[in-house]
Amino acid sequence: MSASPDHDSKSSLSRREVFAYSAAFGSSFLAAQGLLANEQGTTPVAAKNAKEPTKRYDMKKSINLWALPYPQKMTLTECFQLCKDAGFEAVEVNYALEGDLSPETSPAQIKAIGEQARKLGLEISGVCSFLFWPYAFTHEDPARRKKGTELALKMIEAARLLGSENLLCVPGSVYAPWIPDEPPVPHDVALERATAGVKAMLPAAEKNQVYINIENIFANGFLHSPQEMNQFVDSFHSKWVKVHFDTGNIMQYHFPEHWIPMLGKRIQNIHLKEYSKKVHEFNLNAFRLLLDGTTNWPAVLAALDDTGYRGYLTFEYFNPFPHWPEAIVYHTSDAMDRMLGRKG
């Protein structure tokens, strides 16, 4: 009697089982167990050398402090020392409403933070802030927009005092999915308000010699293509308005290696953020540790190199480990060494 389409023999998996296992674990994993090869009637080929030849890239390793349990479990000094011990050349610090780097911090105290980092052998690759979301330039409340501008001006001064020339700027949003009750802002209104917000920063940026680096975000519904980003940045006709390109922030729909050549010399700073396209919704869990996602890193690094980029590559991650948090820092440093051709 011939075997049914679903079962070739009593000992083999049904096609339905193969599809189910493949969907859950991936075809590569199944093939490694000999299951997929057997079901398809093929013999596994000899494994190729998994070591990829890597070009040496002259870019600098940096990490954002959100990847560490600061300030809950670690002090700023402990963070700096850990990052230095792990082999980083720079750190990106975050401006908050209160704490070590905030409006309540004196200029002398801010300057001391930069000096402390350099004493340990670290540079400050840039200043970042979540405050651009609740106090967005595009917010419906004029008081929120006003406070957003005031905070942005303080951040520019903080960057200078820290010894950094980079401030990441989220120019605004049409919609923030984590605040569903907030009414969406029409695109033309968002563009008008975002433009006004960045223009208000320009005199301070020029005075302090700090770049306003516009970050691409996929969750804000704003500046969703490289063409839109270029048009927005170029509209200010100022060398102090550049791009902070985040590799992970456009991965849900796009590919960073496609954006980079189009942004070109506008790129002033980089977030080297891993993303997995296996997660098909907005979720912070889609952002992964480096090399644990679906980013085509050889193509991304080659594209950056082709533009002449030689600046900082800053790993950004929002879920520090609750136990042995230093593991993330050491893993990231090792991964970046391999990606940059420093370690074979």
Number of C-alpha atoms within 10 A of each C-alpha: 3 7 9 9 8 12 16 14 11 8 7 14 17 17 15 11 13 18 14 12 16 16 10 11 10 12 17 12 14 17 17 11 12 14 17 22 17 15 16 11 9 10 11 13 7 6 6 6 6 6 7 10 11 14 14 13 17 15 15 17 22 30 27 23 25 17 21 26 19 14 13 7 11 12 13 17 12 12 22 22 17 16 24 18 13 18 18 26 20 25 26 24 22 19 21 17 14 10 11 18 21 18 17 12 15 13 14 10 15 20 17 14 21 21 18 17 21 17 10 15 14 21 21 25 29 28 24 21 19 14 18 21 17 15 22 26 30 29 26 16 11 13 11 16 22 16 16 22 22 15 20 27 17 16 27 28 20 26 28 22 20 28 19 21 22 27 30 27 25 24 28 30 27 21 22 18 13 10 9 9 9 12 12 17 18 12 16 10 14 24 21 12 21 23 19 15 21 22 16 15 19 20 13 16 25 16 11 16 17 24 27 29 26 26 24 24 20 20 18 18 17 20 23 16 14 17 12 12 22 17 11 19 22 14 11 15 9 14 12 21 27 28 25 23 27 23 24 26 22 19 20 18 10 15 17 23 19 13 19 23 17 16 18 17 14 22 23 24 26 25 22 24 23 25 25 19 14 10 13 10 10 13 10 12 13 19 23 19 21 24 18 11 18 15 21 13 18 15 14 20 19 15 19 22 16 12 16 13 21 14 17 24 23 25 26 24 23 15 17 18 13 9 8 8 16 18 14 19 25 17 15 23 23 18 17 24 19 17 22 20 15 15 12 11
